[in-house]
Structure formats: structure tokens, C-alpha cells
Amino acid sequence: MAEKARVISEGAGALPLTAALTGKAGQGPIVAIVSGGNIDLPPMA
């Protein structure tokens, strides 16, 4: 997700997209809610 969509997500937040991409989310339209509130980024120098 970071490389293709420029979205940084925590592991649990990326799980819906992973399920969709691997075909484990079922058929039909899929909506994935991606979150990332628990990520600590190092300070920029």
C-alpha cells in the first residue's frame, strides 16, 4: 500500500485490503476501511 497508493497503515488496518487482494474477502463489491492511528514515525531531521 505504501508503494502503490502512498498510504501507511498499521498491520490490522491493512488486513481488509490483504483479504481483498488474495480473494479471501468473497465476491462482489468490496469496501476496505484502512486505518493507521497506532504508527509512530521517527522525527524528520
MARKOLDREN-264990 format. One record per residue: x, y, z of N, C-alpha, C, O, CB in turn; residue in one letter; residue number from 1. Coordinates in nm, 3 decimals, always signed. Glycine has a CB too. Layout:
<r n_x="X" n_y="Y" n_z="Z" ca_x="X" ca_y="Y" ca_z="Z" c_x="X" c_y="Y" c_z="Z" o_x="X" o_y="Y" o_z="Z" cb_x="X" cb_y="Y" cb_z="Z" residu="A" num="NUM"/>
...
END
This chain:
<r n_x="+0.082" n_y="-0.118" n_z="+0.000" ca_x="+0.000" ca_y="+0.000" ca_z="+0.000" c_x="+0.086" c_y="+0.124" c_z="+0.000" o_x="+0.052" o_y="+0.224" o_z="-0.065" cb_x="-0.093" cb_y="+0.000" cb_z="+0.119" residu="M" num="1"/>
<r n_x="+0.195" n_y="+0.120" n_z="+0.072" ca_x="+0.281" ca_y="+0.238" ca_z="+0.079" c_x="+0.341" c_y="+0.271" c_z="-0.057" o_x="+0.350" o_y="+0.389" o_z="-0.094" cb_x="+0.394" cb_y="+0.217" cb_z="+0.182" residu="A" num="2"/>
<r n_x="+0.380" n_y="+0.171" n_z="-0.132" ca_x="+0.443" ca_y="+0.196" ca_z="-0.261" c_x="+0.343" c_y="+0.235" c_z="-0.369" o_x="+0.370" o_y="+0.326" o_z="-0.449" cb_x="+0.518" cb_y="+0.074" cb_z="-0.305" residu="E" num="3"/>
<r n_x="+0.227" n_y="+0.169" n_z="-0.374" ca_x="+0.133" ca_y="+0.192" ca_z="-0.482" c_x="+0.036" c_y="+0.306" c_z="-0.455" o_x="+0.005" o_y="+0.383" o_z="-0.545" cb_x="+0.055" cb_y="+0.067" cb_z="-0.509" residu="K" num="4"/>
<r n_x="-0.012" n_y="+0.318" n_z="-0.332" ca_x="-0.114" ca_y="+0.419" ca_z="-0.301" c_x="-0.061" c_y="+0.530" c_z="-0.211" o_x="-0.132" o_y="+0.627" o_z="-0.183" cb_x="-0.234" cb_y="+0.354" cb_z="-0.235" residu="A" num="5"/>
<r n_x="+0.063" n_y="+0.517" n_z="-0.167" ca_x="+0.124" ca_y="+0.615" ca_z="-0.076" c_x="+0.044" c_y="+0.629" c_z="+0.053" o_x="+0.025" o_y="+0.739" o_z="+0.105" cb_x="+0.136" cb_y="+0.750" cb_z="-0.144" residu="R" num="6"/>
<r n_x="-0.004" n_y="+0.514" n_z="+0.104" ca_x="-0.080" ca_y="+0.510" ca_z="+0.228" c_x="-0.003" c_y="+0.423" c_z="+0.327" o_x="+0.030" o_y="+0.308" o_z="+0.296" cb_x="-0.226" cb_y="+0.455" cb_z="+0.205" residu="V" num="7"/>
<r n_x="+0.024" n_y="+0.477" n_z="+0.445" ca_x="+0.090" ca_y="+0.400" ca_z="+0.550" c_x="-0.019" c_y="+0.352" c_z="+0.646" o_x="-0.097" o_y="+0.432" o_z="+0.697" cb_x="+0.199" cb_y="+0.485" cb_z="+0.625" residu="I" num="8"/>
<r n_x="-0.025" n_y="+0.223" n_z="+0.669" ca_x="-0.127" ca_y="+0.167" ca_z="+0.755" c_x="-0.064" c_y="+0.072" c_z="+0.855" o_x="+0.038" o_y="+0.009" o_z="+0.826" cb_x="-0.235" cb_y="+0.094" cb_z="+0.673" residu="S" num="9"/>
<r n_x="-0.124" n_y="+0.064" n_z="+0.972" ca_x="-0.079" ca_y="-0.038" ca_z="+1.067" c_x="-0.123" c_y="-0.174" c_z="+1.016" o_x="-0.209" o_y="-0.183" o_z="+0.928" cb_x="-0.136" cb_y="-0.011" cb_z="+1.211" residu="E" num="10"/>
<r n_x="-0.066" n_y="-0.279" n_z="+1.069" ca_x="-0.094" ca_y="-0.415" ca_z="+1.022" c_x="-0.241" c_y="-0.450" c_z="+1.023" o_x="-0.292" o_y="-0.502" o_z="+0.924" cb_x="-0.021" cb_y="-0.513" cb_z="+1.104" residu="G" num="11"/>
<r n_x="-0.311" n_y="-0.422" n_z="+1.132" ca_x="-0.453" ca_y="-0.455" ca_z="+1.141" c_x="-0.535" c_y="-0.371" c_z="+1.045" o_x="-0.639" o_y="-0.416" o_z="+0.997" cb_x="-0.504" cb_y="-0.436" cb_z="+1.284" residu="A" num="12"/>
<r n_x="-0.491" n_y="-0.251" n_z="+1.016" ca_x="-0.563" ca_y="-0.166" ca_z="+0.922" c_x="-0.548" c_y="-0.211" c_z="+0.779" o_x="-0.636" o_y="-0.185" o_z="+0.696" cb_x="-0.516" cb_y="-0.025" cb_z="+0.935" residu="G" num="13"/>
<r n_x="-0.439" n_y="-0.278" n_z="+0.747" ca_x="-0.414" ca_y="-0.327" ca_z="+0.611" c_x="-0.479" c_y="-0.461" c_z="+0.585" o_x="-0.485" o_y="-0.504" o_z="+0.469" cb_x="-0.266" cb_y="-0.336" cb_z="+0.586" residu="A" num="14"/>
<r n_x="-0.527" n_y="-0.528" n_z="+0.687" ca_x="-0.584" ca_y="-0.662" ca_z="+0.671" c_x="-0.700" c_y="-0.668" c_z="+0.573" o_x="-0.705" o_y="-0.762" o_z="+0.494" cb_x="-0.629" cb_y="-0.713" cb_z="+0.805" residu="L" num="15"/>
<r n_x="-0.795" n_y="-0.574" n_z="+0.573" ca_x="-0.904" ca_y="-0.582" ca_z="+0.475" c_x="-0.855" c_y="-0.580" c_z="+0.330" o_x="-0.907" o_y="-0.652" o_z="+0.246" cb_x="-1.002" cb_y="-0.468" cb_z="+0.496" residu="P" num="16"/>
<r n_x="-0.756" n_y="-0.498" n_z="+0.301" ca_x="-0.702" ca_y="-0.492" ca_z="+0.165" c_x="-0.632" c_y="-0.622" c_z="+0.129" o_x="-0.643" o_y="-0.669" o_z="+0.016" cb_x="-0.605" cb_y="-0.374" cb_z="+0.150" residu="L" num="17"/>
<r n_x="-0.561" n_y="-0.680" n_z="+0.224" ca_x="-0.494" ca_y="-0.808" ca_z="+0.200" c_x="-0.596" c_y="-0.916" c_z="+0.167" o_x="-0.575" o_y="-0.995" o_z="+0.075" cb_x="-0.411" cb_y="-0.849" cb_z="+0.324" residu="T" num="18"/>
<r n_x="-0.706" n_y="-0.920" n_z="+0.240" ca_x="-0.811" ca_y="-1.018" ca_z="+0.213" c_x="-0.870" c_y="-0.998" c_z="+0.074" o_x="-0.896" o_y="-1.096" o_z="+0.003" cb_x="-0.922" cb_y="-1.009" cb_z="+0.319" residu="A" num="19"/>
<r n_x="-0.890" n_y="-0.874" n_z="+0.035" ca_x="-0.945" ca_y="-0.846" ca_z="-0.098" c_x="-0.849" c_y="-0.887" c_z="-0.209" o_x="-0.890" o_y="-0.947" o_z="-0.308" cb_x="-0.979" cb_y="-0.697" cb_z="-0.111" residu="A" num="20"/>
<r n_x="-0.721" n_y="-0.857" n_z="-0.192" ca_x="-0.622" ca_y="-0.888" ca_z="-0.296" c_x="-0.596" c_y="-1.037" c_z="-0.311" o_x="-0.559" o_y="-1.083" o_z="-0.419" cb_x="-0.493" cb_y="-0.816" cb_z="-0.267" residu="L" num="21"/>
<r n_x="-0.614" n_y="-1.114" n_z="-0.204" ca_x="-0.589" ca_y="-1.258" ca_z="-0.211" c_x="-0.715" c_y="-1.337" c_z="-0.245" o_x="-0.709" o_y="-1.459" o_z="-0.258" cb_x="-0.532" cb_y="-1.307" cb_z="-0.080" residu="T" num="22"/>
<r n_x="-0.830" n_y="-1.268" n_z="-0.259" ca_x="-0.954" ca_y="-1.337" ca_z="-0.293" c_x="-1.025" c_y="-1.398" c_z="-0.176" o_x="-1.122" o_y="-1.472" o_z="-0.195" cb_x="-0.927" cb_y="-1.442" cb_z="-0.392" residu="G" num="23"/>
<r n_x="-0.981" n_y="-1.370" n_z="-0.053" ca_x="-1.043" ca_y="-1.430" ca_z="+0.065" c_x="-1.155" c_y="-1.345" c_z="+0.123" o_x="-1.213" o_y="-1.380" o_z="+0.226" cb_x="-0.938" cb_y="-1.453" cb_z="+0.171" residu="K" num="24"/>
<r n_x="-1.186" n_y="-1.233" n_z="+0.058" ca_x="-1.292" ca_y="-1.145" ca_z="+0.109" c_x="-1.426" c_y="-1.176" c_z="+0.044" o_x="-1.526" o_y="-1.113" o_z="+0.079" cb_x="-1.255" cb_y="-1.000" cb_z="+0.085" residu="A" num="25"/>
<r n_x="-1.431" n_y="-1.270" n_z="-0.048" ca_x="-1.556" ca_y="-1.304" ca_z="-0.115" c_x="-1.567" c_y="-1.235" c_z="-0.250" o_x="-1.474" o_y="-1.169" o_z="-0.296" cb_x="-1.675" cb_y="-1.267" cb_z="-0.027" residu="G" num="26"/>
<r n_x="-1.684" n_y="-1.251" n_z="-0.312" ca_x="-1.707" ca_y="-1.193" ca_z="-0.443" c_x="-1.793" c_y="-1.069" c_z="-0.430" o_x="-1.855" o_y="-1.045" o_z="-0.327" cb_x="-1.773" cb_y="-1.295" cb_z="-0.537" residu="Q" num="27"/>
<r n_x="-1.797" n_y="-0.991" n_z="-0.537" ca_x="-1.880" ca_y="-0.872" ca_z="-0.539" c_x="-1.801" c_y="-0.750" c_z="-0.500" o_x="-1.680" o_y="-0.756" o_z="-0.480" cb_x="-1.998" cb_y="-0.888" cb_z="-0.446" residu="G" num="28"/>
<r n_x="-1.870" n_y="-0.636" n_z="-0.488" ca_x="-1.803" ca_y="-0.513" ca_z="-0.448" c_x="-1.747" c_y="-0.525" c_z="-0.307" o_x="-1.811" o_y="-0.580" o_z="-0.218" cb_x="-1.900" cb_y="-0.394" cb_z="-0.456" residu="P" num="29"/>
<r n_x="-1.628" n_y="-0.475" n_z="-0.288" ca_x="-1.562" ca_y="-0.482" ca_z="-0.156" c_x="-1.522" c_y="-0.341" c_z="-0.114" o_x="-1.465" o_y="-0.265" o_z="-0.192" cb_x="-1.436" cb_y="-0.576" cb_z="-0.160" residu="I" num="30"/>
<r n_x="-1.554" n_y="-0.308" n_z="+0.010" ca_x="-1.512" ca_y="-0.181" ca_z="+0.068" c_x="-1.416" c_y="-0.213" c_z="+0.181" o_x="-1.451" o_y="-0.288" o_z="+0.272" cb_x="-1.635" cb_y="-0.096" cb_z="+0.119" residu="V" num="31"/>
<r n_x="-1.297" n_y="-0.157" n_z="+0.177" ca_x="-1.197" ca_y="-0.182" ca_z="+0.281" c_x="-1.171" c_y="-0.053" c_z="+0.358" o_x="-1.133" o_y="+0.049" o_z="+0.299" cb_x="-1.066" cb_y="-0.237" cb_z="+0.220" residu="A" num="32"/>
<r n_x="-1.191" n_y="-0.057" n_z="+0.488" ca_x="-1.160" ca_y="+0.058" ca_z="+0.572" c_x="-1.017" c_y="+0.041" c_z="+0.621" o_x="-0.985" o_y="-0.056" o_z="+0.690" cb_x="-1.260" cb_y="+0.071" cb_z="+0.693" residu="I" num="33"/>
<r n_x="-0.932" n_y="+0.134" n_z="+0.585" ca_x="-0.790" ca_y="+0.127" ca_z="+0.619" c_x="-0.761" c_y="+0.230" c_z="+0.727" o_x="-0.793" o_y="+0.348" o_z="+0.712" cb_x="-0.700" cb_y="+0.150" cb_z="+0.494" residu="V" num="34"/>
<r n_x="-0.700" n_y="+0.185" n_z="+0.836" ca_x="-0.667" ca_y="+0.277" ca_z="+0.945" c_x="-0.518" c_y="+0.271" c_z="+0.976" o_x="-0.448" o_y="+0.181" o_z="+0.929" cb_x="-0.751" cb_y="+0.244" cb_z="+1.073" residu="S" num="35"/>
<r n_x="-0.472" n_y="+0.366" n_z="+1.054" ca_x="-0.329" ca_y="+0.366" ca_z="+1.087" c_x="-0.298" c_y="+0.459" c_z="+1.201" o_x="-0.199" o_y="+0.532" o_z="+1.197" cb_x="-0.248" cb_y="+0.406" cb_z="+0.966" residu="G" num="36"/>
<r n_x="-0.380" n_y="+0.459" n_z="+1.304" ca_x="-0.361" ca_y="+0.551" ca_z="+1.415" c_x="-0.253" c_y="+0.512" c_z="+1.512" o_x="-0.216" o_y="+0.593" o_z="+1.596" cb_x="-0.486" cb_y="+0.566" cb_z="+1.487" residu="G" num="37"/>
<r n_x="-0.201" n_y="+0.393" n_z="+1.505" ca_x="-0.103" ca_y="+0.347" ca_z="+1.604" c_x="+0.036" c_y="+0.332" c_z="+1.546" o_x="+0.109" o_y="+0.240" o_z="+1.582" cb_x="-0.148" cb_y="+0.215" cb_z="+1.662" residu="N" num="38"/>
<r n_x="+0.075" n_y="+0.422" n_z="+1.458" ca_x="+0.207" ca_y="+0.418" ca_z="+1.397" c_x="+0.290" c_y="+0.534" c_z="+1.448" o_x="+0.248" o_y="+0.649" o_z="+1.440" cb_x="+0.197" cb_y="+0.421" cb_z="+1.243" residu="I" num="39"/>
<r n_x="+0.407" n_y="+0.505" n_z="+1.501" ca_x="+0.499" ca_y="+0.609" ca_z="+1.545" c_x="+0.606" c_y="+0.625" c_z="+1.438" o_x="+0.684" o_y="+0.533" o_z="+1.412" cb_x="+0.562" cb_y="+0.574" cb_z="+1.683" residu="D" num="40"/>
<r n_x="+0.611" n_y="+0.741" n_z="+1.378" ca_x="+0.713" ca_y="+0.769" ca_z="+1.278" c_x="+0.829" c_y="+0.842" c_z="+1.344" o_x="+0.809" o_y="+0.923" o_z="+1.434" cb_x="+0.654" cb_y="+0.854" cb_z="+1.160" residu="L" num="41"/>
<r n_x="+0.952" n_y="+0.814" n_z="+1.299" ca_x="+1.066" ca_y="+0.885" ca_z="+1.356" c_x="+1.059" c_y="+1.033" c_z="+1.316" o_x="+1.008" o_y="+1.066" o_z="+1.209" cb_x="+1.199" cb_y="+0.822" cb_z="+1.308" residu="P" num="42"/>
<r n_x="+1.110" n_y="+1.121" n_z="+1.402" ca_x="+1.108" ca_y="+1.263" ca_z="+1.367" c_x="+1.195" c_y="+1.291" c_z="+1.246" o_x="+1.300" o_y="+1.230" o_z="+1.228" cb_x="+1.154" cb_y="+1.347" cb_z="+1.485" residu="P" num="43"/>
<r n_x="+1.149" n_y="+1.383" n_z="+1.163" ca_x="+1.226" ca_y="+1.422" ca_z="+1.045" c_x="+1.340" c_y="+1.513" c_z="+1.089" o_x="+1.322" o_y="+1.601" o_z="+1.172" cb_x="+1.135" cb_y="+1.494" cb_z="+0.940" residu="M" num="44"/>
<r n_x="+1.457" n_y="+1.492" n_z="+1.032" ca_x="+1.573" ca_y="+1.574" ca_z="+1.068" c_x="+1.584" c_y="+1.696" c_z="+0.982" o_x="+1.676" o_y="+1.776" o_z="+0.998" cb_x="+1.701" cb_y="+1.493" cb_z="+1.058" residu="A" num="45"/>
END
